[in-house]
Amino acid sequence: METKKPGNKDLILREKLALQRTILANQSTFLSFLRTSMYFLIAGLSLRNLLKVENSLLIEIALFVTSFVIFVLGILNFFKHRKSIANNKKHIGDYQLEYYEM
């Protein structure tokens, strides 16, 4: 004879809210990567106009490459964590099923 534990409605709500906070944190982190990438891009674009440096072209290229790398890392990080969040969302669904089957 199988006995089921009574479901806890607060547990489901807490799990869903924690998941929403995690999703928002992931989006915020992506926006931080994007902002940092744009700072490097703007620095590369404005370097020649602001400073008279001998090797400014090399520095500009380095800043553009850094900007692109940060942007790509941000995208990869976002999708990696989004997949992880989606996998954890399945666990919340199991709790919900246990609660509603009672």
C-alpha positions as CSV (number, residue, x, y, z in Angstrom):
1,M,0.0,0.0,0.0
2,E,1.5,3.3,-1.1
3,T,0.9,6.4,1.0
4,K,1.4,9.8,-0.5
5,K,2.6,12.7,1.5
6,P,0.3,15.6,1.5
7,G,1.3,18.2,-1.0
8,N,2.4,21.6,0.3
9,K,0.9,24.4,-1.7
10,D,3.4,26.9,-0.2
11,L,6.3,24.7,-1.5
12,I,5.0,24.9,-5.0
13,L,4.6,28.7,-4.8
14,R,8.1,29.1,-3.3
15,E,9.6,27.0,-6.0
16,K,7.9,28.9,-8.7
17,L,8.9,32.3,-7.3
18,A,12.5,31.0,-6.9
19,L,12.4,29.9,-10.5
20,Q,11.2,33.4,-11.6
21,R,13.9,35.1,-9.6
22,T,16.5,32.8,-11.3
23,I,15.1,33.6,-14.7
24,L,15.2,37.3,-14.0
25,A,18.8,37.0,-12.7
26,N,19.8,35.2,-15.8
27,Q,18.4,37.9,-18.0
28,S,20.0,40.6,-15.9
29,T,23.4,38.8,-16.2
30,F,23.0,38.7,-20.0
31,L,22.2,42.4,-20.0
32,S,25.4,43.0,-18.0
33,F,27.4,41.1,-20.5
34,L,25.8,43.1,-23.3
35,R,26.5,46.4,-21.5
36,T,30.1,45.5,-20.9
37,S,30.5,44.5,-24.6
38,M,29.1,47.8,-25.7
39,Y,31.5,49.7,-23.5
40,F,34.4,48.0,-25.2
41,L,32.9,48.7,-28.6
42,I,32.4,52.4,-27.8
43,A,35.9,52.6,-26.5
44,G,37.2,51.1,-29.7
45,L,35.1,53.5,-31.8
46,S,36.1,56.6,-30.0
47,L,39.8,55.9,-29.3
48,R,41.1,57.4,-32.5
49,N,39.1,60.6,-32.0
50,L,40.0,61.2,-28.4
51,L,43.7,60.1,-28.3
52,K,46.5,60.6,-30.7
53,V,48.2,57.2,-30.1
54,E,50.8,55.7,-32.4
55,N,49.3,52.2,-32.5
56,S,45.7,53.2,-32.2
57,L,44.5,50.8,-34.9
58,L,45.9,47.8,-33.0
59,I,44.3,49.0,-29.8
60,E,41.0,49.5,-31.6
61,I,41.1,46.1,-33.1
62,A,41.9,44.6,-29.7
63,L,38.9,46.4,-28.2
64,F,36.6,45.3,-31.0
65,V,37.7,41.7,-30.5
66,T,37.3,41.9,-26.8
67,S,33.8,43.3,-27.3
68,F,32.8,40.5,-29.6
69,V,34.3,37.8,-27.3
70,I,32.4,39.2,-24.3
71,F,29.2,39.3,-26.3
72,V,29.5,35.7,-27.5
73,L,30.4,34.6,-23.9
74,G,27.3,36.4,-22.7
75,I,25.1,34.6,-25.2
76,L,26.6,31.2,-24.4
77,N,26.2,31.8,-20.7
78,F,22.6,32.9,-21.1
79,F,21.5,29.8,-23.1
80,K,23.5,27.4,-20.9
81,H,21.7,28.7,-17.8
82,R,18.4,28.9,-19.6
83,K,18.6,25.2,-20.4
84,S,19.5,24.5,-16.8
85,I,16.6,26.5,-15.5
86,A,14.2,24.6,-17.9
87,N,15.5,21.3,-16.5
88,N,14.8,22.5,-13.0
89,K,11.3,23.6,-14.0
90,K,10.4,20.0,-14.6
91,H,11.0,19.2,-11.0
92,I,8.5,21.9,-9.9
93,G,6.0,20.2,-12.2
94,D,6.5,17.0,-10.4
95,Y,5.7,18.6,-7.1
96,Q,2.6,20.1,-8.7
97,L,1.5,16.7,-10.0
98,E,1.9,15.2,-6.5
99,Y,-0.2,17.9,-5.0
100,Y,-3.0,17.8,-7.5
101,E,-3.3,13.9,-7.6
102,M,-4.4,13.9,-4.0
